[in-house]
Each structure stands twice: as C-alpha cells, then as structure tokens.
Amino acid sequence: MKRAATGLLILAGIIFVLARLGEDGRPWLGYVRATAEAAMVGALADWFAVTALFRHPLGLPIPHTAIVAKRKDEIGRSLGEFVRDNFLTEENLRRLIAEEHLAVRIGEQLSDRATAEAVAEQASAVIRGVTEVLNDDSVQSGLETVVFARVRSVPVAPIAGRAVDWGMAGGHHEALIDSTLKGLGLFLEDNQRTFRDRLRTESPWWVPEAVDERVFDKIYEVVNRFILEVGGDRNHELRQQLGVRALEMAERLKTSPELLERGEELKEEILRNEEVRVWVGGLWDRIKEGVVSASHDPESDLRLQVTDALVEAGQKLTTDPEMQQTVDKFLAEGASYLASRGGDPVVSVISSTVERWDAKETVGLIEEKVGRDLQFIRINGTVVGGLAGLALYTFSEFIG
C-alpha cells in the first residue's frame, strides 16, 4: 500500500510536468496541470501527516512528529483508561451477561463430556500446583493441630454410650455376641490339650489319671454345649442379661462423671502415643500423594467423579431456570466487583506492558496493524486534492 500511494504521487508529478510543458497553445491542459498539482499537494500533505505519526519525515526533527515513539507511554495509559472507562463498566458487563445468556452457554459447554474432561484436567493441574507450592511441614503441623484439637473437643464416653445404644437398637450386638461365642468355641478347641495338661498338673497326685480325663471331658462337653445353646437361642437368658448390662453401661458412659474423666484420660494417652502422632503427622503426605496421583490419571476415581459432576451440572444448568438465574446473579456480582475494583489494575497492566515495549518495536507493531488503512489516507488525499484543484482552477477560469 505504501508503494501504491507513492506511485500515485509520482504519477501525479509526471502528469504535472507533461501538462506544464505542453500547456502553451492547449488551454485544456491547464485543467490537467491544476488537477495534478493539487493532487501532489494533497498526497504530500497526507504523506507528512501519516509519516509524522510514526517517525520524523525525511529524518528531520520537526516538532510534533514521531508521535507514537515519543508518547508511547502516554498512549499506553490512555489505552488502558479507554478500556476501563468504555468496556469494563458495570452496565456493559451486566448487559453482556444478560444478552449472551452466559449461564446457558456455560451449561451447554459443560454438558459436552470432552469439555468437562478438559476442565477437570485443568482443575487437576491447579490442584497439583497448589499441593506443590504448599510447605509440607507447615501443612502437616497445621493438620496435626486441627485433628488433635478436634479429637480433644469431643468427649469419648458419651459417644461410646450412643454407639452402644445404636448397636442395641439395630440388633447389631447379636452379631457381636455370635462372633464372640464362635471365637470362644474355636479358642477352646485350639487349646484343648493345653487345658487338659493344666488340669492334670493341678489335680492331686492321688487322683487317678483316668478320673482326670473323665472330669475334663465332661467339663469341656458342658462348656461347648452351653456355648452352642447360647449361640443358637436369641432369647437365651444370658443374651438378655448381656443386653441389659450393655444398656446400663451405655447409660453410665453418657452420664457418669467418673467414666467421662476416664475416657478423656484414655484419649489423651492415645494422642500422646508416638505411633499415633507419627501417623497423624504423615497424614498430609498420604493425602498429597493420593491427590497428585489421582490428578495425573485420567481414569482415576477423582478425575472421573469430577468429570461426571461437571457434566451433570452442565445438563442441569441448561434446563433449570432457577439455577441459571443463580449463576447469572453470581456472574453479575462478579462483573460488579470487576468493574469497581478491576479497572485500575487493567489500566496498570496495559500501561506497564506498553512501557516495557521498545519504542521502535512499538512503532513497527502499530504500523503493521493500522498502516494499510493509513496508506489509504494518502491515496484518498491524492484523489481529493486533485479534485479540489480541478474545482478551484475551473472556478478561477469561470470568474476570470
């Protein structure tokens, strides 16, 4: 476009010279000469104006030229203020949210599983970044403090009492009794010889061995039969007594100051245990390792659950007007916050960015983006100048 505009100037100059040389005896060439002459003036004037924006015309330090290079920083600040005052206004942002139906568009995007997976991947990257920058020692110490403080704030005995009540109400204690009886039977069977030897050792020397064997077999048979009876009868008296005792114990756990104090002492003993402290201290390492590993694996439960949740939220957002209103309200409030507090940072970012640019590079960048249109100014100046010259020459001939 520079070559086209310059070529048009040269063409006007050639026409001017030829018309001037042949004007004698040919009055009509005066119109051509005047047109070409005015076209050159218009072309030169607009060339000066366009060139003066970016550099000194012909390298001469003429005042008020090379405007972009000299006022680069001011232009950056003005551009930032223009964006803030004309785009980042609460009215504009709210209107954009309302007209573009952003909540629905967000829902449509999230409904696409590929988009949801991409969002989940970016969220995972953020999680990984956060876990990497956190100070492990500080997090572990804070986590230990929180866990211990939370445990200390909850009395153990009443919770144990309520747990017993819950187990009794749901009949879960029956399974516990069955398991205990079964374990007791297995214990007796596994240690039958040990008990037999112990009875033989404790028996008086004068009791025949056959009598000891007979007595042991009878006791062993009675005990096993009793265990089977209790295990096979849910209404057995022993079961009923165990239930009553358990309820009494539950009530005492909930109301007895002595048991409450004993429970707290036991809890403190556990918390002071070195193995417990080591386990709690390493809790952050295990959490971090699990989160980082899951965030890297697209097929992990964490990533899949996040993706499913995003798809579900997107589908609901496209069909639920109430949810759309909630999201639009949230976005509008965010827009208000951005408009009231984000404008000045935007100005600062734009102005500081432009300030860091090299003046020559800035001129080249701007000229590259708008230079083509500016060359049209030169072309239009040549044409308009020529037409204006033709009109003035015609008018002068008419009045002369």
C-alpha positions as CSV (number, residue, x, y, z in Angstrom):
1,M,0.0,0.0,0.0
2,K,3.0,2.3,0.6
3,R,4.1,1.6,-3.0
4,A,0.7,2.2,-4.4
5,A,0.3,5.5,-2.6
6,T,3.8,6.6,-3.5
7,G,3.3,5.5,-7.1
8,L,0.2,7.6,-7.3
9,L,2.2,10.7,-6.1
10,I,4.8,10.0,-8.8
11,L,2.2,9.6,-11.4
12,A,0.6,12.9,-10.4
13,G,4.1,14.5,-10.6
14,I,4.7,13.1,-14.1
15,I,1.3,14.3,-15.3
16,F,2.0,17.7,-13.9
17,V,5.4,18.0,-15.7
18,L,4.0,16.8,-19.0
19,A,0.9,19.1,-18.8
20,R,3.0,22.1,-17.8
21,L,5.4,21.5,-20.8
22,G,2.6,21.2,-23.2
23,E,0.2,23.7,-21.8
24,D,1.1,26.5,-24.3
25,G,-1.4,26.5,-27.0
26,R,-3.5,23.9,-25.3
27,P,-5.7,25.6,-22.7
28,W,-7.4,22.4,-21.7
29,L,-4.1,21.1,-20.4
30,G,-4.3,23.8,-17.7
31,Y,-7.1,21.8,-16.1
32,V,-4.9,18.7,-16.1
33,R,-1.9,20.6,-14.7
34,A,-4.0,22.1,-11.9
35,T,-5.5,18.7,-11.1
36,A,-2.1,17.0,-10.9
37,E,-0.6,19.9,-9.0
38,A,-3.3,19.8,-6.3
39,A,-3.1,16.0,-6.2
40,M,0.6,16.3,-5.4
41,V,0.0,18.8,-2.7
42,G,-2.7,16.6,-1.1
43,A,-0.5,13.5,-1.4
44,L,2.5,15.2,0.2
45,A,0.4,16.7,3.0
46,D,-1.1,13.3,3.9
47,W,2.2,11.6,3.5
48,F,3.6,14.1,6.0
49,A,0.7,13.5,8.4
50,V,0.9,9.7,8.2
51,T,4.7,9.6,8.5
52,A,4.7,12.0,11.4
53,L,2.7,9.6,13.5
54,F,5.5,7.0,13.5
55,R,8.8,8.8,12.6
56,H,10.4,12.1,11.6
57,P,9.6,12.8,7.9
58,L,12.9,12.7,5.9
59,G,14.7,12.2,9.2
60,L,14.2,15.9,10.2
61,P,13.4,16.5,13.9
62,I,10.3,18.6,13.1
63,P,8.2,19.4,16.2
64,H,5.2,17.2,16.8
65,T,6.4,14.3,14.6
66,A,7.3,10.7,15.6
67,I,4.3,11.0,17.9
68,V,3.9,7.3,18.6
69,A,7.5,6.8,19.6
70,K,7.6,9.9,21.8
71,R,4.3,9.4,23.5
72,K,4.3,5.6,23.7
73,D,3.8,5.6,27.5
74,E,1.0,8.1,27.4
75,I,-0.7,6.2,24.7
76,G,-0.5,3.0,26.8
77,R,-2.1,4.8,29.8
78,S,-4.7,6.3,27.6
79,L,-5.5,3.0,26.0
80,G,-5.9,1.4,29.4
81,E,-8.1,4.2,30.6
82,F,-10.2,3.9,27.4
83,V,-10.7,0.2,28.0
84,R,-11.6,0.8,31.7
85,D,-14.0,3.7,31.0
86,N,-15.7,2.3,28.0
87,F,-15.6,-1.5,28.3
88,L,-15.1,-2.5,31.9
89,T,-18.2,-0.7,33.2
90,E,-20.8,-2.5,35.4
91,E,-23.5,-1.6,32.9
92,N,-21.6,-3.1,29.9
93,L,-20.6,-6.3,31.7
94,R,-24.1,-6.9,33.1
95,R,-25.6,-6.3,29.7
96,L,-23.1,-8.7,28.2
97,I,-24.1,-11.4,30.7
98,A,-27.8,-10.9,30.1
99,E,-27.6,-10.7,26.3
100,E,-25.2,-13.6,25.8
101,H,-27.1,-15.9,28.2
102,L,-23.7,-16.9,29.7
103,A,-25.2,-19.4,32.2
104,V,-26.9,-21.4,29.4
105,R,-23.8,-21.3,27.3
106,I,-21.6,-22.5,30.2
107,G,-24.1,-25.3,30.8
108,E,-24.0,-26.3,27.1
109,Q,-20.2,-26.4,27.1
110,L,-20.0,-28.4,30.3
111,S,-22.7,-30.9,29.0
112,D,-20.1,-32.0,26.4
113,R,-18.1,-34.6,28.2
114,A,-14.9,-33.7,26.2
115,T,-15.2,-30.1,27.6
116,A,-15.9,-31.4,31.1
117,E,-12.8,-33.7,30.9
118,A,-10.7,-30.7,29.8
119,V,-12.0,-28.6,32.7
120,A,-11.3,-31.5,35.1
121,E,-7.8,-31.8,33.7
122,Q,-7.2,-28.0,34.2
123,A,-8.6,-28.2,37.7
124,S,-6.3,-31.2,38.4
125,A,-3.4,-29.1,37.2
126,V,-4.4,-26.3,39.6
127,I,-4.6,-28.8,42.5
128,R,-1.2,-30.3,41.7
129,G,0.2,-26.8,41.5
130,V,-1.3,-25.8,44.9
131,T,-0.1,-29.0,46.6
132,E,3.4,-28.5,45.2
133,V,3.8,-24.9,46.5
134,L,2.5,-25.6,49.9
135,N,5.0,-26.0,52.7
136,D,4.7,-29.6,53.7
137,D,6.0,-29.1,57.3
138,S,3.6,-26.2,57.9
139,V,0.6,-28.2,56.5
140,Q,1.5,-31.3,58.5
141,S,1.8,-29.2,61.7
142,G,-1.5,-27.4,61.0
143,L,-3.2,-30.7,60.1
144,E,-2.0,-32.3,63.3
145,T,-3.1,-29.3,65.4
146,V,-6.6,-29.4,63.8
147,V,-7.0,-33.2,64.2
148,F,-5.9,-33.2,67.8
149,A,-7.9,-30.2,68.7
150,R,-11.0,-31.7,67.1
151,V,-10.5,-35.0,68.8
152,R,-9.9,-33.3,72.2
153,S,-13.1,-31.2,71.8
154,V,-15.3,-34.3,71.5
155,P,-15.9,-36.3,74.8
156,V,-15.3,-40.0,74.2
157,A,-17.5,-41.7,76.8
158,P,-20.9,-40.2,75.6
159,I,-20.1,-41.1,72.0
160,A,-19.3,-44.7,73.1
161,G,-22.6,-44.8,75.0
162,R,-24.5,-43.6,72.0
163,A,-22.7,-46.1,69.9
164,V,-23.8,-48.9,72.2
165,D,-27.4,-47.6,72.1
166,W,-27.3,-47.5,68.3
167,G,-25.9,-51.1,68.2
168,M,-28.5,-52.4,70.6
169,A,-31.4,-50.6,68.8
170,G,-30.4,-52.1,65.5
171,G,-29.7,-55.6,66.8
172,H,-26.1,-55.3,65.9
173,H,-25.0,-56.6,69.3
174,E,-26.4,-60.0,68.4
175,A,-23.9,-60.4,65.7
176,L,-21.2,-59.3,68.1
177,I,-22.3,-62.0,70.6
178,D,-22.4,-64.6,67.9
179,S,-18.9,-63.7,66.8
180,T,-17.6,-63.7,70.4
181,L,-19.2,-67.2,71.1
182,K,-17.8,-68.6,67.9
183,G,-14.4,-67.2,68.7
184,L,-14.6,-68.7,72.2
185,G,-15.5,-72.1,70.8
186,L,-12.6,-72.0,68.5
187,F,-10.3,-70.9,71.3
188,L,-11.3,-73.8,73.5
189,E,-10.9,-76.2,70.6
190,D,-7.4,-74.9,69.7
191,N,-6.3,-75.0,73.3
192,Q,-8.0,-78.2,74.4
193,R,-4.7,-80.0,75.1
194,T,-3.3,-77.1,77.0
195,F,-6.3,-77.1,79.3
196,R,-6.1,-80.8,79.7
197,D,-2.5,-80.7,80.7
198,R,-3.2,-77.9,83.1
199,L,-6.0,-79.9,84.8
200,R,-3.6,-82.9,85.1
201,T,-1.0,-80.7,86.7
202,E,-3.3,-79.1,89.2
203,S,-5.1,-82.3,90.1
204,P,-4.0,-84.0,93.4
205,W,-1.4,-86.8,92.9
206,W,-3.6,-89.4,94.4
207,V,-6.4,-88.8,91.8
208,P,-6.2,-91.4,89.0
209,E,-5.4,-90.1,85.5
210,A,-8.4,-91.8,84.1
211,V,-10.6,-89.7,86.5
212,D,-8.9,-86.5,85.4
213,E,-9.6,-87.4,81.8
214,R,-13.2,-88.1,82.6
215,V,-13.6,-84.9,84.5
216,F,-12.0,-82.8,81.8
217,D,-14.1,-84.3,79.0
218,K,-17.3,-83.7,81.0
219,I,-16.4,-80.0,81.7
220,Y,-15.3,-79.5,78.1
221,E,-18.5,-81.0,76.8
222,V,-20.7,-78.9,79.2
223,V,-18.9,-75.7,78.2
224,N,-19.2,-76.4,74.5
225,R,-22.9,-77.3,74.8
226,F,-23.5,-74.1,76.7
227,I,-21.8,-72.1,74.1
228,L,-23.9,-73.8,71.4
229,E,-27.1,-73.2,73.4
230,V,-26.4,-69.5,73.8
231,G,-25.4,-69.2,70.2
232,G,-28.5,-70.9,68.9
233,D,-31.1,-69.1,71.0
234,R,-31.5,-65.4,70.5
235,N,-33.8,-65.4,73.6
236,H,-31.4,-67.1,75.9
237,E,-31.2,-65.7,79.4
238,L,-27.5,-65.0,79.1
239,R,-28.1,-62.9,75.9
240,Q,-30.9,-61.0,77.7
241,Q,-28.6,-60.3,80.7
242,L,-25.8,-59.1,78.4
243,G,-28.2,-56.8,76.7
244,V,-29.4,-55.3,80.0
245,R,-25.8,-54.9,81.1
246,A,-24.9,-53.3,77.9
247,L,-27.7,-50.7,78.1
248,E,-26.7,-50.0,81.7
249,M,-23.1,-49.5,80.6
250,A,-24.3,-47.2,77.8
251,E,-26.2,-45.0,80.2
252,R,-23.3,-44.8,82.6
253,L,-21.0,-43.9,79.7
254,K,-23.3,-41.0,78.9
255,T,-23.9,-39.8,82.4
256,S,-21.1,-40.9,84.7
257,P,-18.6,-38.2,85.5
258,E,-16.1,-40.9,86.5
259,L,-16.4,-42.7,83.2
260,L,-16.2,-39.4,81.4
261,E,-13.0,-38.5,83.1
262,R,-11.6,-42.0,82.5
263,G,-12.5,-41.7,78.8
264,E,-10.7,-38.4,78.5
265,E,-7.6,-39.8,80.2
266,L,-7.6,-42.8,77.8
267,K,-8.0,-40.5,74.9
268,E,-5.0,-38.4,76.0
269,E,-2.9,-41.5,76.4
270,I,-3.7,-42.5,72.9
271,L,-3.0,-39.0,71.5
272,R,0.3,-38.9,73.3
273,N,1.3,-42.2,71.8
274,E,4.3,-41.7,69.5
275,E,2.9,-44.0,66.8
276,V,-0.3,-42.1,66.7
277,R,1.5,-38.8,66.4
278,V,3.7,-40.2,63.6
279,W,0.5,-41.5,61.8
280,V,-1.2,-38.1,62.0
281,G,2.0,-36.3,61.1
282,G,2.2,-38.3,57.9
283,L,-1.4,-37.8,57.0
284,W,-0.6,-34.9,54.7
285,D,2.0,-36.9,52.8
286,R,-0.6,-39.6,52.2
287,I,-3.3,-37.1,51.2
288,K,-0.9,-35.3,48.9
289,E,0.4,-38.4,47.3
290,G,-3.1,-39.7,46.7
291,V,-4.4,-36.4,45.3
292,V,-1.4,-35.9,43.0
293,S,-1.5,-39.4,41.7
294,A,-5.3,-39.2,41.1
295,S,-5.0,-35.8,39.3
296,H,-2.4,-37.3,36.9
297,D,-4.5,-40.3,36.0
298,P,-7.5,-39.5,33.7
299,E,-9.1,-42.8,34.7
300,S,-8.8,-42.2,38.5
301,D,-11.9,-42.1,40.6
302,L,-11.2,-38.4,41.4
303,R,-11.0,-37.3,37.8
304,L,-14.0,-39.4,36.7
305,Q,-16.1,-38.1,39.6
306,V,-15.2,-34.5,38.9
307,T,-15.9,-35.0,35.2
308,D,-19.3,-36.6,36.0
309,A,-20.2,-33.8,38.4
310,L,-19.3,-31.2,35.7
311,V,-21.4,-32.9,33.1
312,E,-24.3,-33.3,35.5
313,A,-24.0,-29.6,36.5
314,G,-23.9,-28.6,32.8
315,Q,-27.0,-30.6,32.0
316,K,-28.9,-29.1,34.9
317,L,-27.7,-25.6,34.1
318,T,-29.2,-25.8,30.6
319,T,-32.6,-26.9,31.8
320,D,-33.1,-25.4,35.2
321,P,-34.2,-21.7,35.1
322,E,-33.6,-21.2,38.8
323,M,-30.1,-22.4,38.6
324,Q,-29.5,-20.2,35.5
325,Q,-30.7,-17.2,37.5
326,T,-28.3,-18.1,40.4
327,V,-25.3,-18.4,38.0
328,D,-26.2,-15.2,36.2
329,K,-26.6,-13.4,39.5
330,F,-23.2,-14.7,40.6
331,L,-21.6,-13.6,37.3
332,A,-23.3,-10.2,37.6
333,E,-21.9,-9.7,41.1
334,G,-18.5,-10.8,39.8
335,A,-18.9,-8.2,37.0
336,S,-19.8,-5.5,39.5
337,Y,-16.7,-6.4,41.5
338,L,-14.5,-6.4,38.4
339,A,-16.0,-3.1,37.3
340,S,-15.5,-1.4,40.7
341,R,-12.1,-2.8,41.6
342,G,-10.6,-4.3,38.5
343,G,-10.4,-1.3,36.2
344,D,-7.3,0.3,37.7
345,P,-5.3,-3.0,37.6
346,V,-6.3,-3.3,33.9
347,V,-5.0,0.2,33.3
348,S,-1.8,-0.7,35.1
349,V,-1.3,-3.9,33.2
350,I,-1.8,-2.2,29.8
351,S,0.3,0.8,30.6
352,S,3.1,-1.1,32.2
353,T,3.2,-3.5,29.3
354,V,3.4,-0.7,26.7
355,E,6.1,1.0,28.8
356,R,8.2,-2.1,28.6
357,W,8.0,-2.2,24.8
358,D,10.8,-0.8,22.8
359,A,9.8,2.4,21.1
360,K,11.0,1.2,17.6
361,E,9.3,-2.2,18.0
362,T,6.1,-0.4,19.2
363,V,6.1,1.8,16.1
364,G,6.6,-1.2,13.9
365,L,3.8,-3.2,15.7
366,I,1.2,-0.4,15.4
367,E,2.2,0.5,11.9
368,E,1.9,-3.2,10.9
369,K,-1.7,-3.3,12.3
370,V,-3.1,0.0,11.0
371,G,-0.5,1.0,8.3
372,R,-2.6,-0.4,5.4
373,D,-5.6,1.8,6.3
374,L,-3.3,4.8,6.8
375,Q,-1.9,4.4,3.3
376,F,-5.5,4.7,2.0
377,I,-5.4,8.2,3.6
378,R,-2.5,9.1,1.3
379,I,-4.4,7.7,-1.7
380,N,-7.6,9.5,-0.8
381,G,-5.6,12.7,-0.2
382,T,-4.1,12.5,-3.7
383,V,-7.5,11.9,-5.3
384,V,-9.4,14.5,-3.2
385,G,-6.6,17.0,-3.6
386,G,-6.7,16.6,-7.4
387,L,-10.4,17.0,-7.5
388,A,-10.2,20.1,-5.3
389,G,-7.5,21.6,-7.5
390,L,-9.6,20.9,-10.6
391,A,-12.6,22.6,-9.0
392,L,-10.7,25.6,-7.9
393,Y,-9.0,26.0,-11.3
394,T,-12.3,25.7,-13.1
395,F,-13.9,28.3,-10.7
396,S,-10.9,30.7,-11.3
397,E,-11.3,30.3,-15.1
398,F,-15.0,30.9,-14.9
399,I,-14.8,34.1,-12.9
400,G,-11.8,35.3,-14.9
